[in-house]
């Protein structure tokens, strides 16, 4: 910044200005690359044209008219096409048909900012300023400093003017550019309100793959909104997510509609074990689900460190399902036992972090942006156990209720889990029990009880060993995880055992984390 009443710039100030110019050049290169991808995609569509646009569909070449497909006329190029190759655009006072090429052409103009500049935008940057290594206070004019501010200010002011339109969010500044400019140029920091939403999104690394690069080209389009509610039931350690409806989703199919469904993930550590999803609704951009999805086994500690990722996707029967948009909720912001309503706009989030831990082989999500101190600890799952000492029968009753978020042990990404429990030591075979096997699931429900005839006074000397296994035919079963309850345990395990001893004839349920401890092969 210029000091009041002084026209000269110090070397430090010149370095700051030059660093801004260098960043702006990088942003310009990224922006030109993004626009180039849009133009290349449009050119490829033009090269794939098969028909004459009169008697045959302009795009696919199918016969039109009598005995053929119904013909519609593109509003922009006036060519004839079939309804499969057209997109019905909402325009006032009536809806119009556009061929896919003209529809894409409009998108290119919107996303690149060409609609504003009446051509693809070009930015001119000042040349870097010479820096005197010796701190020589020789007078130097600074005409280059002003253009740096003016050139950035003008397009951002235009963005501010049109910020009520989702399409204009990106017409000069890419997400990475908005982020960098916001940190480096004071004028942008004051004026670029439309870039503030991008502040929390990481910039796209230069070496990311094509899949990640494909995300940024659609960020400026309207993705739609999602209405849902969240409720954390502290007493039952469960999170209830009610997906109500979505409105104005981005069309994903050739008919201008979509086949949407909603996916839930808990971050960090998103895998098949904690993925929930709604049913798919066909041919609609305004779906109403009214479905409630429940996560069991979430502790208060989880609520402090977990983030719920809610994604809306388009189901494709003959190809890969397509991502439409998402939103994320930091769970620690929820008040326990109070329902909270949400109605949010969907966003595109760039994939930036790929896991390289052992958990990656089990389908850990690429979207794991939230890095915390416990991220490297591999979670093996949780189990809900009930304990009660029945004084009339003189027996300890152990209930195996359910497991959640188990590790996947099979090639299909699932497990065939069962639970073994054993009261140690010196109880013999009568102390060993196991549940039924549940096929192809990472969140099994067992609801089985086992009892052990034992005097109450002897319980303090015993340890209840609980282990979860994956059943395999013809070979050794795989150990998933386990835990031990007893007076030698710690934390919640010790507390659960102590409460059972103290409160006779009272069933006490607790969730316990499964650890990857050394076990011999199961029977």
DAHUUR-V379351 format. One record per pair of residues at least 12 apart in sequence whose C-alpha atoms are under 7 Angstrom apart, sorted by sequence separation. I is the first residue (numbers start at 0). GAP is how many residues later the second one is. D is the distance in whole Angstrom. If there is no record, write none. Layout:
BEGIN
((I & GAP & D) (I & GAP & D))
END
This chain:
BEGIN
((0 & 12 & 7) (69 & 12 & 6) (70 & 12 & 7) (85 & 12 & 6) (86 & 12 & 6) (228 & 12 & 6) (229 & 12 & 6) (262 & 12 & 7) (263 & 12 & 5) (311 & 12 & 6) (353 & 12 & 5) (385 & 12 & 6) (386 & 12 & 6) (420 & 12 & 5) (467 & 12 & 6) (484 & 12 & 6) (68 & 13 & 6) (69 & 13 & 7) (85 & 13 & 4) (86 & 13 & 6) (228 & 13 & 5) (262 & 13 & 6) (263 & 13 & 6) (277 & 13 & 7) (311 & 13 & 5) (352 & 13 & 6) (385 & 13 & 5) (419 & 13 & 6) (420 & 13 & 6) (434 & 13 & 7) (467 & 13 & 5) (84 & 14 & 6) (85 & 14 & 6) (227 & 14 & 5) (228 & 14 & 7) (262 & 14 & 4) (310 & 14 & 6) (311 & 14 & 6) (352 & 14 & 6) (384 & 14 & 6) (385 & 14 & 7) (419 & 14 & 4) (466 & 14 & 6) (467 & 14 & 6) (495 & 14 & 7) (84 & 15 & 6) (227 & 15 & 5) (261 & 15 & 5) (262 & 15 & 7) (310 & 15 & 4) (350 & 15 & 6) (352 & 15 & 6) (384 & 15 & 5) (418 & 15 & 5) (419 & 15 & 7) (466 & 15 & 4) (226 & 16 & 7) (227 & 16 & 5) (261 & 16 & 5) (309 & 16 & 6) (310 & 16 & 7) (350 & 16 & 6) (352 & 16 & 6) (383 & 16 & 7) (384 & 16 & 6) (418 & 16 & 5) (465 & 16 & 5) (466 & 16 & 6) (154 & 17 & 7) (177 & 17 & 5) (226 & 17 & 6) (260 & 17 & 6) (275 & 17 & 7) (309 & 17 & 5) (383 & 17 & 6) (417 & 17 & 6) (465 & 17 & 5) (63 & 18 & 7) (125 & 18 & 6) (226 & 18 & 5) (260 & 18 & 6) (308 & 18 & 6) (309 & 18 & 6) (383 & 18 & 5) (417 & 18 & 6) (464 & 18 & 6) (465 & 18 & 6) (178 & 19 & 7) (225 & 19 & 6) (226 & 19 & 6) (260 & 19 & 5) (308 & 19 & 5) (326 & 19 & 6) (358 & 19 & 7) (382 & 19 & 6) (383 & 19 & 6) (417 & 19 & 5) (464 & 19 & 5) (178 & 20 & 6) (225 & 20 & 4) (259 & 20 & 6) (260 & 20 & 7) (307 & 20 & 6) (308 & 20 & 7) (325 & 20 & 5) (326 & 20 & 6) (382 & 20 & 4) (416 & 20 & 6) (417 & 20 & 7) (463 & 20 & 6) (464 & 20 & 7) (57 & 21 & 7) (74 & 21 & 6) (125 & 21 & 7) (224 & 21 & 6) (225 & 21 & 7) (258 & 21 & 6) (259 & 21 & 6) (306 & 21 & 7) (307 & 21 & 5) (324 & 21 & 5) (325 & 21 & 5) (381 & 21 & 6) (382 & 21 & 6) (415 & 21 & 6) (416 & 21 & 6) (430 & 21 & 7) (462 & 21 & 7) (463 & 21 & 5) (57 & 22 & 6) (58 & 22 & 7) (74 & 22 & 6) (75 & 22 & 7) (125 & 22 & 7) (224 & 22 & 5) (258 & 22 & 6) (259 & 22 & 7) (306 & 22 & 6) (307 & 22 & 6) (324 & 22 & 5) (325 & 22 & 6) (381 & 22 & 5) (415 & 22 & 5) (416 & 22 & 7) (462 & 22 & 6) (463 & 22 & 6) (56 & 23 & 6) (57 & 23 & 5) (73 & 23 & 5) (74 & 23 & 6) (124 & 23 & 7) (174 & 23 & 6) (223 & 23 & 6) (224 & 23 & 7) (258 & 23 & 4) (306 & 23 & 4) (307 & 23 & 7) (324 & 23 & 5) (380 & 23 & 6) (381 & 23 & 7) (415 & 23 & 5) (462 & 23 & 5) (56 & 24 & 4) (72 & 24 & 7) (73 & 24 & 4) (223 & 24 & 5) (224 & 24 & 7) (257 & 24 & 7) (258 & 24 & 5) (305 & 24 & 7) (306 & 24 & 6) (380 & 24 & 5) (381 & 24 & 7) (415 & 24 & 5) (461 & 24 & 6) (53 & 25 & 7) (56 & 25 & 6) (73 & 25 & 5) (168 & 25 & 6) (223 & 25 & 4) (257 & 25 & 5) (258 & 25 & 6) (305 & 25 & 6) (380 & 25 & 4) (414 & 25 & 5) (415 & 25 & 6) (52 & 26 & 5) (53 & 26 & 5) (58 & 26 & 7) (75 & 26 & 7) (222 & 26 & 5) (223 & 26 & 6) (256 & 26 & 5) (257 & 26 & 5) (379 & 26 & 6) (380 & 26 & 6) (413 & 26 & 5) (414 & 26 & 6) (52 & 27 & 5) (175 & 27 & 5) (222 & 27 & 5) (256 & 27 & 5) (257 & 27 & 6) (303 & 27 & 6) (304 & 27 & 7) (379 & 27 & 5) (413 & 27 & 6) (414 & 27 & 6) (459 & 27 & 7) (52 & 28 & 6) (175 & 28 & 7) (221 & 28 & 6) (256 & 28 & 6) (302 & 28 & 5) (303 & 28 & 5) (413 & 28 & 6) (302 & 29 & 5) (162 & 31 & 6) (482 & 31 & 6) (155 & 32 & 7) (159 & 32 & 7) (481 & 32 & 5) (482 & 32 & 6) (159 & 33 & 7) (480 & 33 & 5) (481 & 33 & 5) (152 & 34 & 6) (156 & 34 & 7) (159 & 34 & 6) (250 & 34 & 7) (407 & 34 & 7) (480 & 34 & 5) (481 & 34 & 7) (152 & 35 & 6) (155 & 35 & 7) (406 & 35 & 7) (480 & 35 & 5) (481 & 35 & 7) (155 & 36 & 6) (248 & 36 & 5) (405 & 36 & 5) (479 & 36 & 7) (480 & 36 & 7) (247 & 37 & 6) (248 & 37 & 7) (404 & 37 & 6) (405 & 37 & 7) (424 & 37 & 6) (148 & 38 & 6) (246 & 38 & 6) (247 & 38 & 6) (267 & 38 & 7) (403 & 38 & 6) (404 & 38 & 6) (423 & 38 & 6) (246 & 39 & 4) (266 & 39 & 6) (403 & 39 & 4) (422 & 39 & 7) (423 & 39 & 5) (245 & 40 & 5) (246 & 40 & 7) (265 & 40 & 6) (266 & 40 & 5) (402 & 40 & 5) (403 & 40 & 7) (422 & 40 & 6) (423 & 40 & 6) (245 & 41 & 6) (265 & 41 & 6) (266 & 41 & 6) (402 & 41 & 5) (422 & 41 & 5) (244 & 42 & 6) (245 & 42 & 7) (265 & 42 & 5) (266 & 42 & 7) (401 & 42 & 6) (402 & 42 & 7) (421 & 42 & 6) (422 & 42 & 6) (244 & 43 & 4) (264 & 43 & 6) (265 & 43 & 6) (401 & 43 & 4) (420 & 43 & 7) (421 & 43 & 5) (243 & 44 & 6) (244 & 44 & 6) (263 & 44 & 7) (264 & 44 & 5) (400 & 44 & 6) (401 & 44 & 5) (420 & 44 & 6) (421 & 44 & 7) (476 & 44 & 6) (243 & 45 & 5) (244 & 45 & 7) (263 & 45 & 6) (264 & 45 & 7) (400 & 45 & 5) (401 & 45 & 7) (420 & 45 & 5) (475 & 45 & 6) (476 & 45 & 6) (242 & 46 & 6) (243 & 46 & 4) (263 & 46 & 5) (361 & 46 & 6) (399 & 46 & 6) (400 & 46 & 4) (419 & 46 & 6) (420 & 46 & 6) (242 & 47 & 6) (243 & 47 & 7) (262 & 47 & 6) (263 & 47 & 6) (399 & 47 & 6) (400 & 47 & 6) (419 & 47 & 5) (241 & 48 & 7) (242 & 48 & 5) (261 & 48 & 7) (262 & 48 & 5) (398 & 48 & 7) (399 & 48 & 5) (418 & 48 & 6) (419 & 48 & 6) (241 & 49 & 6) (242 & 49 & 6) (261 & 49 & 6) (262 & 49 & 6) (398 & 49 & 6) (399 & 49 & 6) (418 & 49 & 5) (169 & 50 & 6) (241 & 50 & 4) (261 & 50 & 5) (398 & 50 & 4) (417 & 50 & 6) (418 & 50 & 6) (168 & 51 & 6) (240 & 51 & 5) (241 & 51 & 6) (260 & 51 & 6) (261 & 51 & 6) (361 & 51 & 7) (397 & 51 & 6) (398 & 51 & 6) (416 & 51 & 7) (417 & 51 & 5) (167 & 52 & 7) (239 & 52 & 7) (240 & 52 & 5) (259 & 52 & 7) (260 & 52 & 6) (396 & 52 & 7) (397 & 52 & 5) (416 & 52 & 5) (417 & 52 & 7) (166 & 53 & 5) (239 & 53 & 6) (240 & 53 & 6) (259 & 53 & 5) (260 & 53 & 6) (396 & 53 & 6) (397 & 53 & 6) (416 & 53 & 4) (165 & 54 & 6) (166 & 54 & 5) (239 & 54 & 5) (259 & 54 & 4) (396 & 54 & 4) (415 & 54 & 5) (416 & 54 & 6) (45 & 55 & 7) (165 & 55 & 6) (166 & 55 & 7) (238 & 55 & 6) (239 & 55 & 7) (258 & 55 & 5) (259 & 55 & 6) (395 & 55 & 5) (396 & 55 & 7) (414 & 55 & 6) (415 & 55 & 5) (44 & 56 & 6) (110 & 56 & 6) (165 & 56 & 6) (237 & 56 & 7) (238 & 56 & 5) (257 & 56 & 6) (258 & 56 & 5) (394 & 56 & 6) (395 & 56 & 5) (109 & 57 & 6) (237 & 57 & 5) (238 & 57 & 7) (394 & 57 & 5) (395 & 57 & 7) (109 & 58 & 7) (112 & 58 & 4) (237 & 58 & 4) (394 & 58 & 4) (395 & 58 & 7) (41 & 59 & 7) (110 & 59 & 6) (111 & 59 & 5) (112 & 59 & 6) (236 & 59 & 6) (237 & 59 & 6) (238 & 59 & 7) (393 & 59 & 6) (394 & 59 & 6) (110 & 60 & 5) (111 & 60 & 7) (236 & 60 & 5) (237 & 60 & 6) (393 & 60 & 6) (109 & 61 & 7) (236 & 61 & 5) (393 & 61 & 6) (408 & 61 & 7) (41 & 62 & 7) (236 & 62 & 6) (251 & 62 & 7) (41 & 63 & 7) (37 & 70 & 6) (406 & 73 & 6) (249 & 74 & 7) (34 & 77 & 6) (296 & 85 & 7) (270 & 91 & 7) (271 & 91 & 7) (270 & 92 & 5) (270 & 93 & 5) (269 & 94 & 5) (270 & 94 & 6) (268 & 95 & 6) (269 & 95 & 5) (267 & 100 & 6) (379 & 100 & 7) (222 & 101 & 7) (266 & 101 & 6) (379 & 101 & 6) (222 & 102 & 6) (233 & 102 & 6) (267 & 102 & 6) (232 & 103 & 7) (233 & 103 & 6) (20 & 104 & 7) (231 & 104 & 5) (232 & 104 & 5) (231 & 105 & 5) (230 & 106 & 6) (230 & 107 & 6) (267 & 107 & 7) (296 & 107 & 7) (230 & 108 & 4) (295 & 108 & 7) (110 & 109 & 6) (229 & 109 & 6) (230 & 109 & 6) (17 & 110 & 6) (228 & 110 & 7) (229 & 110 & 5) (17 & 111 & 7) (228 & 111 & 5) (229 & 111 & 7) (388 & 111 & 7) (228 & 112 & 4) (387 & 112 & 6) (227 & 113 & 6) (228 & 113 & 6) (386 & 113 & 6) (390 & 113 & 7) (227 & 114 & 5) (389 & 114 & 7) (390 & 114 & 6) (13 & 115 & 6) (226 & 115 & 6) (227 & 115 & 7) (388 & 115 & 5) (389 & 115 & 5) (226 & 116 & 4) (387 & 116 & 7) (388 & 116 & 5) (13 & 117 & 7) (225 & 117 & 6) (226 & 117 & 7) (387 & 117 & 6) (224 & 118 & 7) (225 & 118 & 6) (387 & 118 & 6) (224 & 119 & 5) (225 & 119 & 6) (387 & 119 & 5) (10 & 120 & 6) (224 & 120 & 4) (225 & 120 & 7) (386 & 120 & 6) (387 & 120 & 6) (10 & 121 & 6) (223 & 121 & 6) (224 & 121 & 5) (385 & 121 & 6) (386 & 121 & 5) (223 & 122 & 6) (385 & 122 & 5) (386 & 122 & 7) (222 & 123 & 6) (385 & 123 & 4) (222 & 124 & 7) (384 & 124 & 6) (385 & 124 & 6) (383 & 125 & 7) (384 & 125 & 6) (383 & 126 & 6) (384 & 126 & 6) (383 & 127 & 4) (382 & 128 & 6) (383 & 128 & 6) (218 & 129 & 6) (381 & 129 & 7) (382 & 129 & 5) (381 & 130 & 6) (382 & 130 & 7) (7 & 131 & 6) (8 & 131 & 7) (273 & 131 & 5) (381 & 131 & 4) (7 & 132 & 5) (272 & 132 & 4) (380 & 132 & 6) (381 & 132 & 5) (7 & 133 & 6) (272 & 133 & 6) (380 & 133 & 5) (6 & 134 & 7) (379 & 134 & 6) (214 & 135 & 6) (379 & 135 & 6) (379 & 136 & 7) (211 & 138 & 6) (211 & 139 & 6) (30 & 143 & 6) (203 & 148 & 7) (26 & 150 & 5) (19 & 164 & 6) (86 & 167 & 7) (86 & 168 & 6) (87 & 168 & 6) (84 & 169 & 7) (86 & 169 & 6) (272 & 169 & 5) (83 & 170 & 6) (272 & 170 & 7) (83 & 171 & 6) (33 & 183 & 7) (296 & 214 & 6))
END
